[in-house]
Structures are given as C-alpha cells and as structure tokens.
Amino acid sequence: MDFKKICKPFHDLTPIDLYAIIKLRIEVFIIEQNCIFQDLDDKDQECYHLMFYKDGSLEAYSRLLPAGLSYPEMSIGRVITSKRVRGTGAGKQLMEESIDLCYQYFGKGPIKIGAQLYAKKFYEQVGFQQSGPVYLEDGIEHITMTKQ
C-alpha cells in the first residue's frame, strides 16, 4: 500500500499526531483485544514514533526505542495496524521501515521485541527469532524475539 510515512521524536509530535496515535492504540490494544492495561508507560517521551497515514487517517504505527529503555538492545514496540489495512501487507511494510529506522537512528545492532505469541510467524517473516520462553503480559501470551 502507498502510505505517507512520518517518523518523529516525541517532542516533535503535534497534538493531532499524538491524538491519532493514542486513539489507534486504544482502539486495538484495549478495545479490540479486550485488555485493560496502562498503555502510557512513560517510555513514549524517549522514542521515535513511526506513523503511516492514508487519506489523512493513521493506519499503522510503531514506536522505536533506544537501547536501555525496555531492553539492553534497541527495540520496536506498540506495533499496530488498523482493521482497515490488515491483510494488505501494511504490517510487514511497517516492520521493515521500523527496522531500517532503528538502524538509522540507533546504529546497527540486535533489535529485541516483546511479541504477542500469535504474531510469532509474522515477526519471523522480517527476521526475528524467538529468544525467550512464553510469558504472560496483561493476560496475553508473549515471547521475546530478537533480530541479530
């Protein structure tokens, strides 16, 4: 799909950007997945935020975390696509761009993620391998995965 791609550090996000990000994260992580959790975790301020817009609507998003914020390695988190673009390859495109930008912003090195277990095959498609046991986070099975 053809998206308008924007990546900004937190302090450069506009109120409109921030509203769209929070709205999409609540829409999917809290409402769709029926998971009550504290999404705003005081990490956003130290991250880059990758946004994919289509026709003025935020359709995909991830946050890029420097090493030491969630893991000793750099990380990608809050990976999300709206229902409108699922099944179109938008998620894979988002992850490929996220990986490229991590290397650009933070340098070459391993990237570690905490992935929902059901998405393991998706992350394997972009080079991640399981690097830890299954664990529960907010009532959802997750695994740690690493891209070397």
N, C-alpha and C positions, 0 to 999 in steps of 0.2 A: 504494500500500500504506500501511497505517497503522503507523507506527513510533513508538517512544519515542525522541525526539531529545534528545541531550545534547551540549553543547559546553563544553569546559573548557580552561583553560590547563594546561600540563604539570604545574605544581606542585599542581594540584587533582585530578589523576588518582589514582584509588585503585589499589592493586596489582591488583585484579580488572580494572579498566578497562585498565590497561597490558598485562596478560597477554592479554586478549582482542584488543587492537589488534595486538600483536606476533604472536600466533597467526594472525590473519587475514592479515596482511601476508606472513608466511612461507608460509602455505597457498597464496596466489595468486601473489605476485611471485616466489617462489623455487621452490616445488614445481610448481604448475600451469604456469608459464611456463618452467620448467627453466632458471632464470637464477641463477647464483651471483653475488651482489653484496653489498656492505656496506650493508644496509638502515638500520642505526642510524648516522646520519651527523652526529650532534651538532647537528642543527637542531631536533629534536623539543622540546627544552627551551625554545625561543623561540616555539613555535607554539601555536595553539588547535587542539584535536582534536575533530572532529565525529563523533559516533557515532550510528548508527541501530540500535536494538535491536528485536527482535521475539521475543516469548516468551522473554525472558531471554538471547537469543543475539545477538551482534554480527553484523549482516548487511551493513552498509555503513559506510564510514569515509572521511574525508579529513582532511588537516591544512591549516591556514590559516597562511600565512607572511607576516610583516610585510615591508614594502619593505626592501630591502637585505640580506635573508638569503640568497635564492637569485638574485634579480634586483633591479635598481633599483626595479622595481614590486612591489606585493604579489603573492602567488602562492597557488595551491592545488596541493597535491601529495598523493602516495600515495592517489589516488582509487581506491577499491576496493569491489567488491560480492562477496558470497559467491555460489557457484554456485546456492544455494537461491533467490535473488531476481533473478537475471539474467533479462532479458526481461520484467520486470514494470513497468518504469518507475522502479524504485528508484534507478538510477544518475542519471537525469535529475533526479529529486527531490533526490538528494544534491547534485548540482552547483548546482541553483537555490538550495538552502539555503546552500551554501558561499559562493556569490556574495553573497547577502544578508548573511551574517555578516561577510564580508570588508569590505563597505561599513560595516557597523555598528561593527566593531572598529577598522578602519584608516582609515576615511573613503572618500569617493567618489574614484575614480581608475581607471586601467587595471589590469587583472589579467593577469599573464603566466604561462603554464604550459609545461612540457615534456611533450608528449603523445606516447604511442606512436602511430606513423603510422596503424596500423589503426583507431584510435579517432577519427580526424580528423572524420568526419561526425557522430559523437556530440557532440563538443565544439562543432561548428558549430551544432548544434541549440540550444545555450544561449548563442550569441552570440560565440563565439571565432572568430578568423580566423587562418590561417597567417601568421606574421610572420618566418619564417626558413627556411633550407634543411633538407633531411633530414640528420640526423646519427645516428651510432651511439652508443648509450649502453648499456653492459653487453651488447653484441651484439644489441640490439634497435633497429630504426629508430624514431627520434623526430623530432618537429618542434616548434619553438617556436610557440605560438599566443598571441594577445592579445585580450582583450575590452576595448574602449575605454569 
